[in-house]
Amino acid sequence: MKRKKDKDKNNGLATDPALDMSKRIGKIQGNLIGIDIGSNQLKMVQMNKNGTIKRLAFGQIPEGLINQGEIVAHPPLVGVIKKTLKKSKIKGKGCAICLSNSNAIVREIKLPNMNQEQISNAIMDEITGFLSLEASEYIVDYKIVEEMFSEDGKLVGLRLKVVAIPRHIVNSYIEALNRANLKVQYVDIASNAQEKLIRISLDAKQELKNLNYMIIDFGASTTDIVILENGNYFVHKTIHSGGNNLTSVVAETGSNNIYLAEEDKFKTNYFLEPSSIVNTRVISYFDHILTDIERTIDFFKGRTNQSDIDKVYITGGASLLRGLGKYLTSQLGIDVSYLNEILNDVKGKNKPDMDLSFYTNAIGSTIREEA
């Protein structure tokens, strides 16, 4: 059976608000504000029309306003958003919100060839078993990532990436942004924003297009892995362990103070000689994550006739631990870099030293195919 990557179609379930599931390589939307709201940090970026950064904004979110991806207290969060906008002098209303991977259910589904209405019905039938709420309580969208053909060239099957997000969570974030005088144009998730960053970077570097990439997002509650085959989506895997678990490991073997542990974990290189209990525990934590990463690589190799991963990019809060990149490189035998390193083209000539480590999801959310 012949397979063909589908770069031209962007089919999706009709949803309001829309999820950004564009398959085509897009472009950065000028003046759009990309917004990434985490459990304790708010990141915003406004882009110029030429695709470079116009303004950046960073705000601290007090504890308790957001719990496991859900907004608990709207008024104080709205206040944080307004204050951050004012301080950074970001003006405008149009924005894209990037939600955490932990808010979304991402699944791969294979279907026989069928029309769009049949695809939509089949998706709802297939995904219902993965949902904890009634299907009507979710915003669902999809994109065709691969078309499968018979030897005589007949389209016989489709491989889809499907995303479902609880409607009340999406509406809650939109409500908060509306109260801050912003208008959400579409919703994105972190793994999709990161994928778009890679693809728009590769679009300008033809010699790198035929390589295979892995993105590892060390989030607060989950670690997400995305593999791109020749720059196109191949698979997504979620590991239900994240930076909060790592903070607990540091606290349990140190001061038992979770707040001190959150600060301390970025000051120490735990990957030097494991001369302390905390070093050993941190290395053990990442070795457990590495087991799942290696299984995902083996799955990719098995499905692609032993193709190799050429490059690994890491992002997310825990990716900033000292020495983590070098440790992952030594364990995987693959070059590991930080995702923000691909963003030199968007810094602009006047911002050569800008650290974009915290802003990759916000920037990625501003990339969209123009109608």
C-alpha positions in Angstrom: 0.0 0.0 0.0 1.4 3.4 -1.0 1.3 6.2 1.5 1.2 9.9 0.8 1.6 12.8 3.2 -1.4 15.2 2.8 0.0 18.7 2.8 -3.0 20.4 1.2 -6.1 19.5 3.1 -7.3 21.1 6.3 -10.6 19.3 7.1 -12.1 19.7 10.6 -15.3 19.4 12.5 -17.3 22.6 12.6 -16.5 24.1 16.0 -16.9 27.5 17.7 -14.4 28.6 18.8 -12.1 27.0 16.2 -9.1 24.9 17.1 -6.1 25.6 14.9 -5.5 22.3 13.1 -4.1 23.7 9.8 -2.0 21.2 7.9 -0.4 23.6 5.5 2.7 25.5 6.4 1.5 28.8 7.6 3.0 32.2 8.4 3.3 34.3 11.5 0.2 36.6 11.8 1.3 40.2 12.2 -0.1 42.1 15.2 -1.7 39.0 16.6 -1.1 38.4 20.3 0.0 34.9 21.1 -1.0 34.0 24.7 0.3 31.1 26.8 -1.3 30.8 30.3 0.3 28.3 32.6 -0.5 27.4 36.2 1.8 30.2 37.5 3.1 32.1 34.5 1.5 34.2 31.8 3.5 34.6 28.5 2.5 37.0 25.7 4.0 37.9 22.4 2.9 40.3 19.7 4.4 39.9 16.3 5.3 42.4 13.6 3.9 42.0 10.1 7.3 40.9 8.9 7.3 37.9 11.2 9.6 39.4 13.9 8.8 40.1 17.5 7.2 43.4 18.3 6.6 43.0 22.1 7.1 40.4 24.8 5.3 40.2 28.1 5.7 38.0 31.2 3.5 38.0 34.2 3.4 36.0 37.4 0.1 34.3 38.2 -0.6 34.0 42.0 -1.1 30.5 43.4 -4.6 29.2 43.3 -6.0 31.1 40.3 -5.5 28.1 38.0 -5.7 24.5 39.1 -4.9 21.6 36.8 -5.5 23.7 33.7 -8.9 25.1 34.9 -9.4 28.8 35.9 -10.6 28.9 39.5 -10.8 32.6 40.0 -11.6 34.8 37.0 -11.4 38.4 38.4 -7.8 38.3 39.7 -6.6 36.5 36.6 -8.2 39.2 34.4 -6.3 41.7 36.6 -3.0 39.9 35.9 -3.7 39.9 32.2 -4.6 43.6 32.1 -1.6 44.6 34.2 0.8 42.6 32.0 -0.6 44.1 28.8 -0.2 47.6 30.2 3.3 47.1 31.5 4.5 45.6 28.2 2.7 48.3 26.1 1.0 45.6 24.0 -1.9 47.1 22.1 -4.6 45.5 20.1 -7.4 43.0 20.6 -6.9 40.0 18.3 -5.2 37.0 20.1 -4.7 33.3 19.9 -4.7 31.3 23.1 -2.3 28.3 23.5 -3.6 25.8 26.0 -1.5 23.2 27.8 -1.3 19.7 26.4 -2.8 18.4 29.6 -6.1 20.2 28.7 -6.4 18.2 25.5 -7.0 14.6 24.4 -4.9 13.8 21.3 -5.5 10.6 19.4 -4.5 9.1 16.1 -7.3 7.4 14.2 -7.2 5.4 10.9 -10.3 5.4 8.7 -11.2 4.0 5.3 -11.7 6.6 2.6 -14.9 8.6 3.2 -16.4 12.0 2.7 -16.1 14.8 5.3 -19.5 14.2 6.9 -18.7 10.5 7.3 -15.3 11.3 8.7 -16.9 13.6 11.3 -19.4 11.0 12.4 -16.7 8.3 12.5 -14.4 10.4 14.6 -17.1 11.0 17.2 -17.8 7.2 17.4 -14.1 6.4 17.7 -13.2 9.0 20.3 -16.1 8.7 22.6 -14.4 5.9 24.6 -11.5 8.2 25.5 -13.8 11.0 26.8 -14.7 11.4 30.5 -17.6 13.7 29.7 -20.4 13.5 27.2 -19.1 14.1 23.6 -21.2 17.2 23.3 -19.1 18.7 26.1 -16.0 18.8 23.9 -14.7 20.9 21.1 -13.3 18.4 18.6 -11.2 19.0 15.5 -8.9 17.0 13.3 -6.5 17.1 10.4 -5.6 14.5 7.8 -1.9 13.7 8.3 -1.6 10.9 5.8 -3.5 9.5 2.8 -3.0 5.8 2.0 -3.3 4.5 -1.6 -3.5 1.1 -3.2 -1.0 -0.1 -5.7 -3.2 1.1 -8.5 -3.3 4.7 -7.1 -6.7 4.5 -5.5 -7.2 6.4 -2.2 -8.2 3.7 0.3 -7.6 5.1 3.8 -6.8 8.1 6.0 -4.7 8.7 9.1 -6.0 11.5 11.2 -4.8 13.5 14.2 -7.8 14.3 16.4 -7.9 16.8 19.3 -10.7 17.1 21.9 -10.8 19.8 24.6 -13.5 20.2 27.2 -15.7 23.1 26.1 -16.0 24.6 29.5 -12.2 24.9 29.8 -11.9 26.7 26.4 -14.9 29.0 27.2 -13.4 29.8 30.6 -10.1 31.1 29.1 -12.0 33.0 26.4 -14.2 34.6 29.0 -11.1 35.7 31.0 -9.5 37.2 27.8 -12.7 38.9 26.8 -12.9 40.6 30.2 -9.4 41.8 29.6 -10.7 43.4 26.3 -9.1 40.8 24.1 -10.8 38.8 21.3 -9.8 35.2 20.8 -9.5 34.4 17.1 -8.7 30.7 17.6 -7.4 28.2 20.1 -4.2 26.2 19.9 -2.5 23.5 22.1 1.2 23.4 23.0 2.2 20.4 20.9 0.6 21.9 17.8 2.2 25.3 18.3 5.6 23.6 18.7 5.0 21.5 15.5 4.3 24.7 13.6 7.5 26.4 14.8 9.5 23.5 13.5 7.7 23.4 10.2 7.9 27.2 9.5 11.7 27.0 10.4 12.2 24.1 8.0 10.3 26.0 5.2 13.3 28.4 5.0 15.9 25.6 5.1 15.2 23.1 2.3 18.2 20.9 3.2 16.7 20.1 6.6 13.2 19.2 5.4 13.9 15.5 5.0 15.0 14.9 8.6 13.0 13.4 11.4 12.5 15.5 14.6 11.4 14.8 18.1 10.0 17.5 20.4 9.9 16.8 24.2 7.8 19.2 26.2 8.5 19.0 29.9 5.3 20.6 31.2 4.0 21.1 34.7 1.8 18.0 34.9 2.7 16.0 31.8 5.7 15.3 29.5 4.6 15.3 25.8 6.5 13.8 22.9 5.8 14.7 19.3 7.7 13.1 16.4 7.8 14.7 12.9 8.7 12.5 10.0 10.3 14.7 7.3 8.9 17.7 9.1 5.3 16.3 9.1 3.4 15.1 12.2 3.9 11.3 12.8 2.9 10.6 16.4 2.1 12.2 19.8 2.5 10.6 23.2 1.7 12.0 26.6 3.5 10.8 29.8 1.6 11.7 32.9 4.5 13.0 34.9 5.8 16.6 34.7 7.7 19.4 36.4 5.4 19.3 39.5 6.4 15.7 40.1 10.1 16.6 39.8 9.6 19.5 42.3 8.2 17.0 44.7 11.2 14.7 44.3 13.5 17.6 45.1 11.5 18.6 48.1 11.3 15.1 49.5 15.0 14.7 49.4 15.8 18.2 50.6 14.0 20.8 52.6 10.5 19.3 52.3 9.5 22.8 51.3 7.8 22.7 47.8 8.3 26.4 47.2 12.1 26.3 48.0 12.4 23.2 45.9 10.8 24.9 42.9 13.5 27.6 43.1 16.4 25.3 43.9 15.8 22.9 41.1 17.0 25.5 38.5 20.1 26.4 40.5 21.7 23.0 40.7 23.2 20.7 38.0 21.8 17.3 39.2 23.5 15.5 36.3 27.0 15.7 37.6 28.4 12.8 39.6 25.4 11.5 41.6 27.1 12.4 44.9 23.9 13.2 46.8 20.5 11.5 47.3 18.7 14.3 45.5 21.0 14.0 42.5 20.4 10.3 42.3 16.6 10.7 42.7 16.5 13.4 39.9 18.5 11.3 37.6 16.2 8.3 38.4 13.2 10.5 37.6 14.5 11.4 34.1 15.6 7.8 33.5 12.0 6.8 34.0 10.9 9.4 31.5 13.7 8.2 29.1 12.2 4.7 29.1 9.0 6.1 27.5 11.0 8.3 25.2 13.0 5.3 23.9 9.8 3.2 23.5 8.4 6.0 21.4 11.5 6.1 19.2 11.4 2.3 18.8 7.7 2.6 17.8 8.7 5.2 15.2 11.5 3.0 13.8 9.2 0.0 13.6 6.6 1.9 11.7 9.1 3.6 9.3 11.5 0.7 8.5 14.1 1.7 11.0 14.3 5.4 10.2 16.4 7.4 12.8 15.5 10.5 14.8 17.9 13.1 13.5 17.3 15.9 16.1 15.6 16.3 19.4 14.3 19.7 20.7 13.3 20.2 24.3 11.0 22.8 25.8 8.8 23.5 28.8 9.8 24.7 32.3 11.7 21.6 33.4 13.8 21.7 30.2 15.7 24.6 31.7 17.3 22.4 34.4 21.1 22.8 34.2 22.8 20.0 32.3 19.5 18.3 31.2 20.2 18.8 27.5 23.7 17.2 27.7 22.4 14.3 29.8 19.6 13.5 27.3 22.2 13.7 24.5 24.4 11.2 26.2 21.6 8.8 27.0 19.8 8.9 23.6 22.8 9.3 21.4 20.9 12.0 19.5 21.8 15.7 19.4 19.4 17.6 21.8 18.9 21.3 21.6 16.4 23.8 23.1 13.4 24.6 20.9 13.9 28.3 21.3 17.2 28.0 19.3 15.2 27.8 16.1 13.7 31.2 16.7 16.6 33.4 15.7 14.8 34.5 12.6 11.9 36.1 14.6 14.1 38.0 17.1 14.7 40.9 14.8 18.0 42.7 14.3 17.6 44.8 17.4 17.0 41.9 19.8 20.0 39.5 19.3 20.3 38.5 23.0 16.6 37.9 23.7 16.0 34.6 25.6 12.8 33.1 24.1 12.8 29.9 26.3 9.5 30.8 27.9 7.8 32.1 24.7 7.9 29.2 22.2 4.3 28.2 22.7 3.1 31.8 22.5 5.1 32.4 19.3 4.0 29.1 17.8 0.3 30.0 18.4 0.7 33.1 16.1 1.5 30.9 13.1 -1.5 30.2 11.0 -2.4 29.6 7.3 -3.9 32.7 5.8 -7.2 32.2 4.1 
